[in-house]
Amino acid sequence: MEFKSQYDLIIVGSGASGAACAYEAAKNGKSVLVVEKGHKTGGSGNYVEGIFAVNSYMQKQHKDYHLTKEAALAEELTYSHYKADTNTWKQYIDGSADIIKWLSDLGVEYIDVAPLGSGERTWHLFEGRGDAVINEVLLPKAKELGADIITETKVTDLVTENGKVTGVKIKNTKSNDEMTVKGDNVVLATGGYLNNSEMIADYTNYDEKQLIPVNSGKNTGDGLSLAWKAGAQRYNMGMAMLFGGYIKDPDKPIYVYRYDELNGAANQQSLLWVNEIGKRFVNEEVVDNFSEAGNALFTQNKFYTILDQKTVDHLQNVGLYKAMGTYDYHDDKLPNLQQEIDDELARDAKYLTKADSVNELAEKLSLPDLPATIKRYNELAAKGQDEDFGKNAKFMIPVVDGPVYAIEQGVGAFCTMGGLKVTLNNQVLDHDGQAIPGLYAIGNDAAGMLIGDTYGPNMPGTEGGYSFFSGKLVADVLSK
């Protein structure tokens, strides 16, 4: 494509934050270039199910809604142990309801606003997920308003003059053609670093071999590396949005299990979990707070869900033990569960093991404590009281009828948050806390301002909402 000689904004990344920024800036009369390294726009934003807000018009339609801005702020700061920036949260909460209305006025359709697990009713669920919002509303409207959007093109460096960012160097990933594009401001919207195993190993406490990224696969820390090279300070690294267990299959793409019934049964039904020696290690109801579940699972070297045939039959033919929190299930059963199990066993899936008895399962997987663990677990289930970990008796599902199954998992994650410190206008700060002229960061690249060491699913949708909020914010700031 032909480029303009200079742009008001060059946006690196076309996900939720980049798309919001592109549309709003173009609407405000600014010249915009969006640079996307993938062949498709939207990135991990395509999978965003819903976004956070306080006191939206949708929430006010629910009689059980009671959350106040003050309570939301206090809860998030407490959850982060006050590592989150108070003013960033306050600004975001104050403007969150307007984002819901803004998107609705543009034609975005919502299913409902819902809680997640035991959390607050803050999750404004999109019809068609983020894919519809980004690729059917925001980016098409941005293009109609004159924004240029290029794909399969990577930003390889920031151009600076006298300390100010004045453009980018880009490279087409197919032709390898390179050029420099000038811009008054560069906005980093690259989605964090979840898919960069070296960054995970260097800057987090997670075992990168056990971490399973469930996203677009393109979030390799590009924006962070560009900013650090330009003098930005590295800030609040080390937090991934964990969501509990996820099937660990070395032979299939990760995304195929996102809405898999076997995956949901293993991770969202509070069934028996055991570690690498077959020992139980936590109250499995921790899945109600999926980030805390991820933390708990990382305390073990390996972990498995154990269930018997009676449990499989119940989930398929009778009903779920609890509603699926992070899975797109609208039914109260898993009608394809047995077929999925049979298909996976037929192809000898490495994560799934079947045995005629508990002792045989223990031998197959070298889980020496498994027989004793299940004996104890079944005794507690019969007694109706979990004396070991305090799990609700209705989720103490015994393991008694062969065949029995073990499902090996890793720890799933949606994104990272953090890496750059920014002002309330999302301008990137250097090592001395001074704003780098011409450089902004939004979405996951800037979301370290919102968190401590654990994402807060008690307020579902906060990171997705912040992506849209921060994208629009920067576009408005640069249009004044």
C-alpha positions as CSV (number, residue, x, y, z in Angstrom):
1,M,0.0,0.0,0.0
2,E,1.0,3.6,-0.4
3,F,1.9,5.4,2.9
4,K,1.3,9.0,3.8
5,S,4.4,11.0,4.3
6,Q,3.6,11.3,8.0
7,Y,0.8,10.1,10.4
8,D,-0.6,11.7,13.5
9,L,-0.7,8.3,15.1
10,I,1.1,5.0,14.3
11,I,-0.5,2.2,16.3
12,V,1.5,-1.0,16.7
13,G,-1.0,-3.9,17.0
14,S,-4.7,-4.3,15.9
15,G,-6.2,-5.9,19.0
16,A,-8.9,-4.5,21.3
17,S,-6.8,-1.5,22.4
18,G,-5.3,-0.8,19.0
19,A,-8.7,-1.0,17.2
20,A,-10.4,1.3,19.8
21,C,-7.6,3.8,19.4
22,A,-7.6,3.6,15.6
23,Y,-11.4,4.3,15.3
24,E,-11.5,7.1,17.9
25,A,-8.5,8.9,16.4
26,A,-9.8,8.6,12.9
27,K,-13.2,9.8,14.1
28,N,-11.4,12.8,15.6
29,G,-9.9,13.7,12.3
30,K,-6.4,12.3,12.9
31,S,-4.4,10.4,10.3
32,V,-3.8,6.9,11.5
33,L,-1.7,3.9,10.5
34,V,-2.2,0.5,12.2
35,V,0.6,-2.0,11.8
36,E,-0.3,-5.6,12.5
37,K,2.3,-8.4,12.3
38,G,-0.2,-11.2,11.8
39,H,-2.1,-12.0,8.7
40,K,-5.4,-11.3,10.5
41,T,-6.4,-8.3,12.6
42,G,-7.7,-8.5,16.2
43,G,-5.0,-10.7,17.8
44,S,-5.9,-12.1,21.2
45,G,-8.6,-9.4,21.4
46,N,-10.7,-11.6,19.1
47,Y,-11.2,-14.0,22.0
48,V,-12.3,-11.4,24.6
49,E,-15.7,-12.6,25.9
50,G,-16.7,-9.5,27.8
51,I,-15.5,-6.3,29.5
52,F,-15.7,-4.7,32.9
53,A,-17.7,-1.6,33.9
54,V,-19.3,-0.1,37.0
55,N,-22.7,1.4,37.0
56,S,-23.4,0.8,33.3
57,Y,-26.9,1.1,31.8
58,M,-26.9,-2.7,31.5
59,Q,-26.0,-3.3,35.2
60,K,-28.7,-0.9,36.3
61,Q,-31.3,-3.2,34.7
62,H,-30.4,-6.0,37.2
63,K,-32.1,-5.7,40.5
64,D,-29.4,-7.6,42.3
65,Y,-26.7,-5.2,41.1
66,H,-25.2,-3.3,44.1
67,L,-21.6,-2.5,43.3
68,T,-20.4,1.1,43.8
69,K,-17.4,2.8,42.3
70,E,-15.9,3.2,45.8
71,A,-16.3,-0.5,46.6
72,A,-14.9,-1.5,43.2
73,L,-11.8,0.7,43.8
74,A,-11.3,-0.6,47.3
75,E,-11.6,-4.2,46.3
76,E,-9.2,-4.0,43.4
77,L,-6.6,-2.1,45.5
78,T,-6.9,-4.7,48.3
79,Y,-6.7,-7.6,45.8
80,S,-3.4,-6.1,44.4
81,H,-2.1,-5.5,47.9
82,Y,-1.9,-1.8,46.8
83,K,0.6,-2.6,44.0
84,A,-2.0,-1.2,41.6
85,D,-2.0,2.5,40.9
86,T,-4.9,4.1,42.6
87,N,-5.4,7.0,40.2
88,T,-5.3,4.7,37.2
89,W,-8.0,2.5,38.7
90,K,-10.1,5.5,39.7
91,Q,-9.9,7.0,36.2
92,Y,-10.8,3.6,34.6
93,I,-13.7,2.9,36.9
94,D,-15.1,6.4,36.4
95,G,-15.0,6.0,32.7
96,S,-15.9,2.4,32.4
97,A,-19.7,2.8,31.9
98,D,-19.1,5.3,29.1
99,I,-17.1,2.6,27.2
100,I,-20.1,0.2,27.3
101,K,-22.4,2.9,25.9
102,W,-19.8,4.1,23.4
103,L,-19.5,0.6,21.9
104,S,-23.2,0.1,22.0
105,D,-23.8,3.3,20.1
106,L,-21.3,2.1,17.5
107,G,-23.4,-1.0,16.9
108,V,-21.7,-3.5,19.3
109,E,-24.3,-6.0,20.6
110,Y,-24.2,-7.5,24.1
111,I,-25.6,-10.7,25.4
112,D,-25.9,-9.7,29.0
113,V,-23.8,-8.4,32.0
114,A,-22.9,-11.3,34.3
115,P,-20.8,-12.3,37.3
116,L,-18.1,-15.0,37.0
117,G,-18.1,-17.6,39.7
118,S,-18.5,-15.8,43.0
119,G,-17.4,-12.5,41.6
120,E,-19.3,-9.2,40.9
121,R,-21.7,-8.6,38.0
122,T,-19.3,-6.6,35.9
123,W,-18.8,-8.9,32.8
124,H,-20.5,-7.2,29.8
125,L,-20.6,-10.2,27.4
126,F,-20.2,-9.4,23.6
127,E,-22.3,-11.1,21.0
128,G,-19.6,-12.7,18.8
129,R,-16.9,-12.0,21.3
130,G,-14.1,-9.4,20.6
131,D,-13.8,-10.6,17.1
132,A,-17.2,-9.0,16.2
133,V,-16.3,-5.8,18.0
134,I,-12.9,-5.4,16.4
135,N,-13.4,-6.8,12.9
136,E,-17.0,-6.0,12.3
137,V,-17.3,-2.6,14.0
138,L,-14.2,-0.7,15.1
139,L,-11.7,-1.4,12.3
140,P,-14.1,-1.2,9.4
141,K,-15.4,2.1,10.7
142,A,-11.8,3.3,11.2
143,K,-11.0,2.4,7.6
144,E,-14.1,4.2,6.4
145,L,-12.8,7.3,8.2
146,G,-9.4,7.1,6.4
147,A,-7.2,4.9,8.7
148,D,-4.6,2.8,7.0
149,I,-4.3,-0.8,8.3
150,I,-1.5,-3.1,7.2
151,T,-1.0,-6.7,8.1
152,E,1.9,-9.1,7.9
153,T,4.2,-6.2,8.8
154,K,6.4,-6.0,11.9
155,V,7.7,-2.9,13.6
156,T,11.4,-3.6,14.1
157,D,12.4,-0.4,15.8
158,L,11.3,3.0,17.0
159,V,12.8,6.1,15.4
160,T,13.8,8.8,17.8
161,E,15.2,12.3,17.3
162,N,16.5,14.3,20.3
163,G,14.7,12.0,22.7
164,K,11.3,12.1,20.9
165,V,9.8,9.1,19.2
166,T,9.2,10.3,15.6
167,G,8.3,7.1,13.7
168,V,8.9,3.4,13.2
169,K,10.9,1.1,11.1
170,I,8.8,-1.7,9.6
171,K,9.4,-4.9,7.8
172,N,7.0,-6.9,5.7
173,T,7.1,-10.5,6.9
174,K,6.6,-12.0,3.5
175,S,8.6,-9.9,1.2
176,N,11.2,-8.7,3.8
177,D,10.8,-5.2,2.4
178,E,11.8,-2.6,4.9
179,M,11.0,1.1,5.3
180,T,10.7,3.9,7.8
181,V,7.3,5.6,8.5
182,K,7.1,8.9,10.2
183,G,4.6,9.6,13.0
184,D,3.9,12.4,15.5
185,N,3.1,9.7,18.1
186,V,3.5,6.0,18.3
187,V,1.1,3.9,20.4
188,L,2.2,0.4,21.5
189,A,-0.7,-2.1,21.6
190,T,1.1,-5.4,21.1
191,G,-0.7,-7.4,23.8
192,G,2.0,-8.3,26.2
193,Y,4.5,-11.2,26.3
194,L,2.7,-14.4,27.1
195,N,4.0,-16.2,23.9
196,N,7.7,-15.3,24.7
197,S,9.0,-18.2,26.7
198,E,12.3,-16.4,27.4
199,M,10.5,-13.4,28.9
200,I,8.3,-15.7,31.0
201,A,11.4,-17.5,32.3
202,D,13.4,-14.3,32.9
203,Y,10.7,-12.0,34.4
204,T,8.1,-14.2,36.1
205,N,8.0,-17.0,38.7
206,Y,6.0,-19.3,36.4
207,D,7.4,-22.5,35.0
208,E,7.2,-21.8,31.2
209,K,7.1,-25.5,30.5
210,Q,3.9,-25.8,32.5
211,L,2.3,-22.6,31.3
212,I,-0.2,-23.0,28.4
213,P,-0.9,-19.8,26.5
214,V,-4.5,-19.8,25.2
215,N,-4.4,-16.7,22.9
216,S,-3.5,-15.7,19.4
217,G,0.1,-16.9,19.7
218,K,1.4,-13.5,18.6
219,N,2.0,-11.8,22.0
220,T,5.8,-12.0,22.1
221,G,6.6,-8.8,24.0
222,D,7.3,-6.7,20.8
223,G,6.0,-3.5,22.3
224,L,7.8,-3.9,25.5
225,S,11.2,-4.6,23.8
226,L,10.7,-1.6,21.5
227,A,10.0,0.7,24.5
228,W,12.8,-0.6,26.7
229,K,15.3,-0.1,23.9
230,A,14.0,3.5,23.6
231,G,14.7,4.1,27.4
232,A,11.4,3.0,29.0
233,Q,11.6,1.5,32.5
234,R,10.6,-2.1,33.0
235,Y,7.7,-2.1,35.4
236,N,5.5,-4.6,37.2
237,M,6.4,-7.7,35.2
238,G,5.6,-11.1,36.5
239,M,1.8,-11.5,36.2
240,A,-0.1,-13.6,33.8
241,M,-3.9,-13.9,33.7
242,L,-4.1,-17.5,34.8
243,F,-7.4,-19.4,34.6
244,G,-6.7,-22.8,36.2
245,G,-6.0,-26.0,34.5
246,Y,-5.9,-26.7,30.7
247,I,-5.4,-29.9,28.8
248,K,-1.7,-30.4,28.2
249,D,-1.4,-32.0,24.7
250,P,1.9,-31.8,22.9
251,D,0.3,-33.1,19.6
252,K,-2.5,-30.7,19.0
253,P,-2.9,-26.9,18.7
254,I,-3.8,-25.3,22.1
255,Y,-6.9,-23.6,20.8
256,V,-8.8,-26.8,19.9
257,Y,-9.4,-27.4,23.6
258,R,-10.7,-23.9,24.4
259,Y,-14.4,-25.1,24.5
260,D,-13.7,-28.8,24.6
261,E,-16.1,-30.7,27.0
262,L,-13.4,-32.9,28.4
263,N,-11.3,-29.8,29.2
264,G,-14.3,-28.2,30.9
265,A,-15.0,-31.3,32.9
266,A,-11.4,-31.6,34.1
267,N,-11.0,-27.9,35.0
268,Q,-14.4,-26.5,36.0
269,Q,-16.3,-29.2,37.9
270,S,-14.2,-29.2,41.1
271,L,-13.4,-32.9,40.7
272,L,-10.5,-34.6,42.4
273,W,-7.0,-33.1,41.6
274,V,-3.8,-34.9,42.5
275,N,-0.2,-34.0,42.0
276,E,2.8,-35.9,40.5
277,I,2.8,-38.5,43.3
278,G,-1.0,-38.9,43.4
279,K,-1.5,-36.8,46.4
280,R,-4.4,-34.3,46.8
281,F,-3.2,-30.7,47.4
282,V,-6.0,-28.2,47.5
283,N,-9.7,-27.6,47.8
284,E,-10.8,-28.0,44.2
285,E,-13.5,-25.3,44.6
286,V,-10.6,-22.8,44.0
287,V,-11.8,-23.0,40.4
288,D,-14.4,-20.4,41.4
289,N,-11.6,-17.9,41.3
290,F,-9.7,-19.1,38.3
291,S,-6.6,-16.9,38.9
292,E,-6.2,-18.3,42.4
293,A,-6.7,-21.8,40.9
294,G,-3.8,-21.1,38.5
295,N,-1.6,-20.1,41.5
296,A,-2.5,-23.2,43.4
297,L,-1.7,-25.5,40.5
298,F,1.7,-23.9,40.0
299,T,2.6,-25.1,43.5
300,Q,2.8,-28.7,42.0
301,N,5.2,-30.1,39.4
302,K,2.4,-32.0,37.7
303,F,-1.3,-32.4,38.3
304,Y,-4.1,-34.6,37.1
305,T,-7.9,-34.6,37.3
306,I,-9.1,-38.1,38.4
307,L,-12.7,-39.3,37.6
308,D,-14.5,-42.5,37.1
309,Q,-17.0,-43.8,34.6
310,K,-20.0,-43.0,36.9
311,T,-18.9,-39.3,36.9
312,V,-18.5,-39.3,33.1
313,D,-22.0,-40.7,32.8
314,H,-23.4,-38.2,35.2
315,L,-21.9,-35.2,33.4
316,Q,-23.1,-36.4,30.1
317,N,-26.6,-37.7,31.0
318,V,-27.7,-36.1,34.3
319,G,-26.0,-32.7,34.5
320,L,-23.1,-30.5,35.6
321,Y,-22.0,-30.4,39.2
322,K,-21.6,-26.6,38.8
323,A,-22.0,-24.0,36.1
324,M,-19.1,-23.6,33.7
325,G,-17.4,-20.3,34.5
326,T,-15.0,-19.5,31.7
327,Y,-16.4,-21.9,29.0
328,D,-19.0,-21.2,26.4
329,Y,-21.5,-23.8,27.6
330,H,-25.1,-22.8,27.8
331,D,-26.4,-26.3,28.4
332,D,-26.5,-28.0,31.8
333,K,-24.9,-31.2,30.5
334,L,-21.8,-32.3,28.5
335,P,-23.5,-34.4,25.8
336,N,-20.3,-35.2,23.8
337,L,-18.1,-36.1,26.7
338,Q,-17.9,-39.8,26.3
339,Q,-17.4,-39.5,22.5
340,E,-14.5,-37.0,23.1
341,I,-12.9,-39.5,25.6
342,D,-13.2,-42.4,23.2
343,D,-11.8,-40.4,20.3
344,E,-8.8,-39.2,22.4
345,L,-8.1,-42.7,23.6
346,A,-8.3,-44.0,20.1
347,R,-5.6,-41.7,18.9
348,D,-3.5,-42.4,22.1
349,A,-3.6,-38.9,23.4
350,K,-0.7,-38.5,25.7
351,Y,-2.6,-36.4,28.4
352,L,-5.4,-39.0,28.9
353,T,-5.0,-42.3,30.7
354,K,-7.6,-45.0,31.2
355,A,-7.4,-47.9,33.5
356,D,-9.7,-50.6,34.9
357,S,-8.9,-49.8,38.5
358,V,-7.3,-47.2,40.6
359,N,-4.3,-49.4,41.3
360,E,-3.7,-49.9,37.6
361,L,-4.0,-46.2,37.0
362,A,-1.4,-45.5,39.7
363,E,1.0,-48.0,38.1
364,K,0.5,-46.6,34.6
365,L,1.3,-43.0,35.7
366,S,3.7,-43.8,38.6
367,L,1.5,-42.1,41.2
368,P,2.4,-44.1,44.3
369,D,0.1,-42.2,46.7
370,L,-3.0,-42.4,44.4
371,P,-4.7,-45.4,45.9
372,A,-4.4,-44.0,49.5
373,T,-5.5,-40.6,48.3
374,I,-8.7,-42.0,46.6
375,K,-9.4,-44.3,49.6
376,R,-9.3,-41.2,51.9
377,Y,-11.3,-39.1,49.5
378,N,-14.0,-41.6,49.1
379,E,-14.3,-42.0,52.9
380,L,-14.7,-38.2,53.3
381,A,-17.3,-38.2,50.5
382,A,-19.3,-40.9,52.2
383,K,-19.1,-39.0,55.5
384,G,-20.3,-35.8,53.8
385,Q,-17.5,-33.7,55.1
386,D,-14.1,-32.8,53.6
387,E,-12.0,-32.8,56.8
388,D,-8.8,-32.3,54.8
389,F,-9.5,-29.2,52.7
390,G,-13.0,-28.1,53.4
391,K,-14.6,-28.7,50.0
392,N,-18.4,-28.5,49.9
393,A,-19.8,-32.0,50.3
394,K,-21.8,-31.8,47.1
395,F,-18.6,-31.6,45.1
396,M,-17.0,-34.5,46.9
397,I,-17.6,-36.9,44.0
398,P,-16.2,-40.3,44.8
399,V,-14.0,-42.3,42.5
400,V,-15.3,-45.9,42.7
401,D,-16.5,-47.4,39.4
402,G,-14.0,-48.5,36.8
403,P,-12.9,-47.6,34.3
404,V,-11.1,-44.6,35.8
405,Y,-9.4,-41.8,34.0
406,A,-6.6,-39.3,34.6
407,I,-6.3,-36.1,32.6
408,E,-2.9,-34.4,32.8
409,Q,-3.0,-30.6,32.5
410,G,-0.9,-27.5,32.5
411,V,-1.8,-24.1,33.8
412,G,-3.8,-22.0,31.3
413,A,-3.3,-18.3,30.8
414,F,-5.0,-15.7,28.6
415,C,-2.5,-12.8,28.7
416,T,0.2,-11.0,30.6
417,M,-0.3,-7.6,32.1
418,G,2.6,-5.3,32.7
419,G,6.0,-4.2,31.4
420,L,5.7,-0.5,31.1
421,K,4.9,2.4,33.5
422,V,2.6,5.0,32.0
423,T,1.0,8.3,33.0
424,L,-2.7,8.7,33.4
425,N,-2.7,9.7,29.7
426,N,-0.8,6.4,29.0
427,Q,2.4,8.1,28.0
428,V,5.4,5.8,28.5
429,L,7.8,6.7,31.3
430,D,11.6,6.4,31.3
431,H,13.8,5.2,34.1
432,D,13.6,8.6,35.9
433,G,9.8,8.6,35.7
434,Q,9.7,11.2,32.9
435,A,7.4,10.9,29.9
436,I,9.0,9.8,26.7
437,P,7.8,12.3,24.1
438,G,5.7,10.7,21.4
439,L,5.4,7.3,22.9
440,Y,2.2,5.8,24.4
441,A,1.2,2.3,25.5
442,I,-2.3,0.8,25.9
443,G,-3.9,-2.5,26.7
444,N,-1.8,-5.3,28.1
445,D,1.4,-3.4,27.4
446,A,0.3,-0.8,30.0
447,A,-1.9,-2.9,32.3
448,G,0.7,-3.3,34.9
449,M,-0.8,-0.2,36.4
450,L,-3.8,-2.3,37.4
451,I,-2.4,-5.4,39.1
452,G,-0.3,-7.0,41.8
453,D,0.8,-10.6,41.3
454,T,-2.6,-12.1,40.5
455,Y,-5.4,-11.0,38.2
456,G,-8.7,-10.3,39.9
457,P,-11.5,-12.3,38.4
458,N,-13.7,-11.1,41.2
459,M,-14.3,-8.2,38.8
460,P,-14.5,-10.1,35.5
461,G,-13.6,-8.3,32.3
462,T,-11.2,-5.7,33.8
463,E,-8.3,-6.3,31.3
464,G,-10.5,-6.5,28.3
465,G,-12.3,-3.4,29.4
466,Y,-9.1,-1.5,30.1
467,S,-7.9,-2.3,26.5
468,F,-10.9,-0.5,25.0
469,F,-10.8,2.2,27.6
470,S,-7.1,3.0,27.3
471,G,-7.2,2.9,23.5
472,K,-10.0,5.4,23.3
473,L,-8.4,7.5,26.0
474,V,-5.1,8.0,24.1
475,A,-6.9,8.8,20.9
476,D,-8.9,11.5,22.7
477,V,-5.8,12.8,24.5
478,L,-3.9,13.2,21.2
479,S,-6.9,14.9,19.6
480,K,-7.0,17.8,22.0
